[in-house]
Amino acid sequence: MEFDYNKLLNDASGVLSSKTHTEERLKVPEPEIIFEGKATIIRNFLDIAEMLNRNPEDLVKYLTKEFGIGASISGRRLVINRKLREEDIKDKLNAYMATYVLCYECSSPDTTIEKVGRTYLLVCKACGAEHPIRASREIKENEEQISEGKTYNVTINEIGRSGEGHAFYGDFTIYVPGTKKGEHVKVLVKKIRKNIAIGEVVK
């Protein structure tokens, strides 16, 4: 069956807005940072942990390991035993989200962490993807670009206005005609325009 790839590419605006909506679903509060003596205080730390839907103690362990210094929860605040720049704190929180919260395939925040044997998996409730948490950075680096003529394993996240499947892969949205929502398929990328690609299912 022949598909009008150019027509699908020109019909991409709806998908872009849909993906943007997905990525904007998680609104993490800005850290409210103050200094008391030599300590850095994040006043709304528990608000941040609750929005991320993660155990506050796990987030504390992550920050203490990254900064190499002790920290403790006091009420709803986090007390870090050293003065830190606000930019550095925000960078670490963003890195935590990228590794432990946002789905590596569709960027949805609707994820859970599950332990299978000795491996911790990030499991996405939106697209069903499962990835070892330790592999997150490598996955993101590998998915930043896709190329015409190469094949990729993807999950169909939604169905477009013309009935074609839409899969998110890194920063790209791949149109895959003839697929159904929830399908896991291998696609051959036929054409690319900006962050939109047209794929064809291959066996």
N, C-alpha and C positions, 0 to 999 in steps of 0.2 A: 504494500500500500504506500502511495506517495503522499507526503505531507507538505503543505506550504510553509516551509521554514521561515521565509521572510515575513509572512503574515503573522506567524507566532511571535517573531522578534518584535514586530511593530506593535504587538498587543501586550507589551511587557509592563506598562505603567501600573496596572492593577496589582501585579505580583510584587512590584517594588514597594508599593504602599503597604501591602499586606505583610511583607517581611519586616518593614520598618516598624509596623505596629507590634509585631511579635517581639522584636528586640527592645522596644520601649516599655514592655509590660512590667519590667522590674525596675522600680524607682527606689534606689537605695538612698536614705537620708544622707545629706552631707555631714561628715563627722564634725561635731562641735568640739573644737580643740581649745583648751586653755592650759596655762602653765602655772604650777604651784611649786615654787622653789626650783629644784632640779628635775622635777617630774613633769611628764606630759599627760594630760587628762583628756580622754575622749568621753564627754559628758553623756552622749546618747549611744553608747556602745551597745547596750542591750536592744535598743530600737533597731540598730543596724543588723545585729545577729538574727532578730526575729523576722525582719524583712527578707533576709537571705534564707530563712528557714533552716538554719544550721545551729548546732550546739554551740553556745557561747564559749565553752571551755575549749572546743576544738579550734575556734577562731583565735583564742588567746594563745594556744600552743603554736599555731601557725605564725602569728606575729612575733612571738618571743624567739622562735627559731630564725625567722627572717632578719630580725633586727639584732639578734644576738644579745638580748638583755631581758631581765625579768619584767613581768607585768602581772597585775592581779585585778580581779573584779571587785569593786566596792559599790554596793547598791546597783545602780544602773550605769555606773561609770567604769571605764578601764583606766587604771593607773599604770603608766609605763615609767620605769625608773631611770629615765633620761630625757633630756630635751630633744625632740625630733621635729623636723620640718613637716609642715602640713602636707606639702607636695609628696613627701616620701610615704606618709601614712596613706594617702589616697592611692598612690601607685601600688602599695601592697594590698589594699582592699580590692582594687581592680584585678590584680593578679590572682587573688584568692577566688574571686568570682569566676574568672576565666578557667581556673583549674577545678574548682570544687562545686560550682553552682550552674553555670550556663552549659547547656547541651553542646557538645563538640560538633554536632551535625546541623541542628536547626536553631541554635542559640536560645532555645526556650529556657526560662528559669524554673520550669516545673519539673524538677529533678529530685531524685533521692540518691543517697549513698548506701550501697548494699555490699556486704562482705560475702564473697564466695571463695571458700577455702582460705587462702592467705591473701587473696587479692580483693581490693576495694574497687567496686565498679560505680561509675556515675550512670544512673539509669534515668532515661528521659520518659516522662509520662506522655509527652506530646507526640513524639515520633517513634518511640520504642527503642531508640538507640542505646547500646550499652558499650561503655569503653572503660578500660582500666584507668584509674585516676592518674597514675604515674605517667601515663602516655599522653596527657593532655597537650603539653607544649609541642611535642613532636607532631601530634595530629593537626594542631592549628597551623604549624609551619608548613606541613605538607599540603594543606587544603587551601592555602592562600591563593593559588593559581590553578586553573585547569587549562587544557590545551585541546584544540581541534584534532580529531583523529585518535584520541586516547579514550580508554574505557574507565568507568568509575562505578563503584557499588554505591547505590543511594537508596534512600527510603522516600516514598511518595508521601509528602506531608499534607497536600491539599489538591483539590481539583479546580482548574481554571474555568473562566467563562466559556471557553470553546470546548470544554470537556477533556482537555489534556491534563496530565498529572504535573504537579510542581514539586521538585525536590530542592532542598537547600544544601549546598555543599560549600563550606567555608563562607566566603563573601558572595558566592554566586547562587542564582536561582536557575535551575535546569528545567526546561519544559520537556516533558516526556509523553508524547501522544500514545494513546492506547493503554494507559495504565490506570490502576485504581488506588484510592487512598489507602495507605498502610502497606502497600506492596514493597518488597525489597527486590530491587532489580539491578542488573548490570546494564549500563547505558554507554553507547558510543557517542561522543560529542561531535556533532556535525557542523554547527556554526556557533560563533560567539560574538556578542556585541555588548561592550561594557561589562556589566555584571550579570548579563543574561546569556544563557546557552540553550541550544536546542539539542536534545539527546534522542537516540533511537535505541530501543531495547535490543540487546544481543543475547544469544543463548550461551 
